[in-house]
Amino acid sequence: MKKNIIKIGDNVKIISGFHKEKKGEVIKLINKNGKIVVKGINLKTKHIKPNKQNEVGEIKQIESPIHHSNVKILKN
């Protein structure tokens, strides 16, 4: 597998897909399948059921991973 040049904390620009032209910071790398998680990009809603009697369910928005080939590193 090719070595990934993107690191955590890098500022990237999305170059393809639904979030094209948006910018964000890399917060997580998934080397197993070559995906990255960018802060504030590709948000998905997750419905969480209550586990105990007194807890309430909630709806959270979490960032989903995107493939590293869909981003470009921005020079600082």
C-alpha positions, 0 to 999 in steps of 0.5 A: 500500500502507498504511504499516506502523506496526509497527517493529523492536523493538516488543513485540506480542501475537498476537491470532489464530491458533495462537499467540493471546495470546502476546507477543514482540518484532519482529525483522524486517519484510517490507514486500513482503507485509506480514509480520513475524517475532516472536522465539520465535513461529511456530517451524518446523523446518528440516532442513539437509544437510551441504555438505562431507565433514566437516560434519554435518547439523542440525535448526534451529528458525527463526521464520516470518513472520506477517501484521501484521494478526494482531498488536497493539502493546503500550503500554510 
